[in-house]
C-alpha cells in the first residue's frame, strides 16, 4: 500500500510505500525547494514558449487581418455600395428597367415602373417574352398589353449573381404609336382629298369642254 503527501508547511514531499509480505514500510522524503530548483528551468522555458507562441499567433492574426480580412471587408463594402448605387439608378430611371432570369423569365430586380409594366402583360405575353429572351435571336419585342398599352421591350444578355439574365428596358410607346396612326390617317385623308380634288377638276374640265 502506498501513500503520497507532504509535511506540515509544505516543506517536504513524502512518499510512503509498504514492503510486503513484511510489515515494514519505506519512506521517501524530498524537499520542495529542491524539486522547484530542478523544474524551475522547465517552468521558465514553458512560460517563455507560451509567451513566444502567443506573440507569434497575435502577429499572425494581425497580418492575416491586414492582408485578408480588412481588404475583403473593404471589397464587400464597395460591392454593397456599388449595388446600392445601381439600385438607386434603376429606381430613378424614367423608363422601366428590370433583370429577368433567362431560364424562366423570373423578375429578379426591377424598378416600380417596370414592375407595373410587367403586371400588365398576360401569361401568354410573358411566355412569349421568355421564349424570345431564351432564343437570343433578336434583342427587342413589341407588346400590346391587356390595357392597350404599347410596350417596346429591348434587352441585352448578361450575368448577375452567377445566373444568366437579360437586362430589359421597357418603354411605353403608346403616344408614338397613336401619333403614327394619326399621321397615317392624315396622310390617307390628304390622299383622299387630293383624289377628290382631281376628280372635281376633271369633272369641271369635262363640263367646260362640253
C-alpha positions in Angstrom: 0.0 0.0 0.0 1.4 3.4 -1.0 0.7 6.9 0.4 1.8 10.3 -1.0 1.6 13.6 0.7 3.6 16.4 2.3 4.7 17.5 5.7 3.3 20.5 7.5 4.2 23.7 6.0 4.7 22.1 2.5 8.4 21.9 3.1 8.8 18.3 2.0 7.1 15.8 -0.3 6.7 12.4 1.3 6.1 9.0 -0.4 5.4 6.0 1.8 5.4 2.6 0.3 4.8 -0.8 2.1 7.2 -3.7 1.7 5.0 -6.8 1.7 4.9 -9.5 3.0 6.6 -7.8 5.9 5.0 -5.0 7.9 7.9 -2.7 7.1 7.5 0.4 5.0 9.9 2.7 3.1 9.5 6.4 3.2 10.9 8.8 0.6 11.3 12.4 1.5 12.2 15.2 -0.8 12.4 18.9 0.0 10.1 21.1 -2.1 12.7 23.7 -2.8 14.9 21.0 -4.4 12.1 20.0 -6.6 11.3 23.6 -7.6 15.0 24.2 -8.3 15.2 21.3 -10.7 12.0 22.2 -12.6 12.5 25.9 -12.5 14.2 26.0 -15.8 11.5 23.8 -17.3 8.8 26.1 -16.0 10.6 29.2 -17.2 11.1 27.6 -20.6 7.4 26.7 -20.8 6.4 30.2 -19.8 8.7 31.7 -22.4 7.5 29.3 -25.0 3.9 30.1 -24.3 4.7 33.8 -24.5 6.5 33.4 -27.8 3.7 31.3 -29.2 1.1 33.9 -28.0 3.1 36.7 -29.6 3.5 34.7 -32.9 -0.2 34.0 -33.0 -1.0 37.6 -32.3 1.3 38.8 -35.1 0.0 36.2 -37.5 -3.6 37.2 -36.7 -2.8 40.9 -37.2 -1.0 40.1 -40.5 -3.9 37.9 -41.6 -6.4 40.7 -40.7 -4.4 43.4 -42.6 -3.9 41.3 -45.7 -7.2 39.3 -45.9 -9.9 40.5 -43.6 -9.6 44.2 -44.0 -9.3 44.1 -47.8 -12.1 41.6 -48.0 -14.3 43.8 -45.8 -13.4 46.8 -47.9 -14.2 44.9 -51.1 -17.5 43.8 -49.7 -18.4 47.3 -48.7 -17.5 48.6 -52.1 -19.6 45.9 -53.7 -22.5 46.8 -51.4 -22.2 50.5 -52.2 -22.0 49.7 -55.9 -25.1 47.6 -55.8 -27.0 50.2 -53.8 -25.9 52.8 -56.3 -27.1 50.7 -59.2 -30.4 50.1 -57.5 -30.9 53.8 -57.0 -30.1 54.5 -60.6 -32.6 51.8 -61.7 -35.2 53.1 -59.3 -34.9 56.7 -60.5 -34.8 55.9 -64.3 -37.6 57.4 -66.3 -38.1 54.1 -68.1 -38.9 50.6 -66.8 -35.7 48.6 -66.1 -35.7 45.0 -64.9 -33.5 42.0 -64.7 -35.1 38.8 -65.8 -33.7 35.3 -65.4 -33.3 33.9 -68.9 -34.2 30.3 -67.8 -37.7 31.0 -66.7 -38.3 34.8 -67.1 -38.4 35.4 -63.3 -38.2 39.0 -62.3 -35.1 39.3 -60.2 -34.8 43.1 -59.9 -36.9 45.9 -61.3 -37.9 49.5 -60.6 -41.5 50.4 -59.9 -42.3 51.4 -63.5 -41.0 48.1 -64.9 -42.9 46.2 -62.2 -46.1 47.9 -63.2 -45.5 47.2 -66.9 -44.8 43.5 -66.3 -48.0 43.2 -64.3 -49.9 44.5 -67.4 -48.6 41.5 -69.5 -50.8 38.5 -69.9 -49.4 35.0 -69.2 -49.1 34.4 -72.9 -47.1 37.6 -73.3 -44.8 36.6 -70.5 -44.2 33.2 -72.1 -43.5 34.8 -75.5 -41.1 37.3 -73.9 -39.3 34.4 -72.1 -39.0 32.5 -75.4 -37.6 35.5 -77.2 -35.1 36.1 -74.5 -34.0 32.5 -74.4 -33.8 32.4 -78.2 -31.3 35.2 -78.3 -32.1 35.9 -82.0 -33.5 39.4 -81.5 -33.0 42.0 -78.8 -36.4 43.6 -78.7 -40.1 42.8 -78.8 -43.2 45.0 -79.1 -46.1 44.0 -76.9 -49.7 45.3 -76.6 -50.8 44.8 -73.0 -54.3 44.0 -71.8 -54.8 47.7 -71.0 -54.0 48.6 -74.6 -50.6 50.0 -73.7 -48.0 49.6 -76.4 -44.7 48.5 -74.8 -41.4 48.2 -76.6 -39.1 45.9 -74.7 -35.4 45.8 -75.5 -32.8 43.7 -73.7 -29.2 42.5 -73.5 -27.9 39.3 -72.0 -25.5 39.4 -69.1 -24.6 37.6 -65.8 -26.0 38.6 -62.4 -25.2 36.7 -59.2 -23.9 33.7 -61.1 -27.0 33.5 -63.2 -27.7 34.1 -66.9 -30.0 37.1 -67.1 -31.5 39.6 -69.5 -31.3 43.3 -68.7 -34.6 44.7 -70.1 -35.7 48.3 -70.8 -39.4 48.8 -71.1 -40.7 51.9 -72.8 -44.3 53.0 -73.2 -44.6 53.9 -76.9 -48.4 54.3 -76.9 -48.1 58.1 -77.6 -45.7 57.5 -80.5 -48.0 54.7 -81.9 -51.0 57.0 -81.7 -49.1 59.8 -83.3 -48.0 57.4 -86.1 -51.6 56.3 -86.6 -52.7 59.9 -86.6 -50.1 60.7 -89.3 -51.3 57.8 -91.3 -54.9 58.9 -91.0 -53.9 62.4 -92.0 -51.9 61.1 -95.0 -54.9 59.0 -96.1 -57.2 61.9 -95.7 -54.9 64.1 -97.7 -54.6 61.5 -100.4 -58.4 61.1 -100.5 -58.8 64.9 -100.6 -56.3 65.1 -103.4 -58.1 62.3 -105.3 -61.4 64.2 -104.8 -59.9 67.4 -106.0 -58.5 65.7 -109.0 -61.9 64.1 -109.8 -63.6 67.5 -109.3 -61.2 69.3 -111.6 -61.5 66.5 -114.2 -65.3 66.8 -114.0 -65.3 70.6 -114.3 -62.9 70.4 -117.2 -65.1 67.9 -118.9 -68.2 70.0 -118.4 -66.4 73.1 -119.8 -65.4 71.2 -122.9 -68.9 70.0 -123.5 
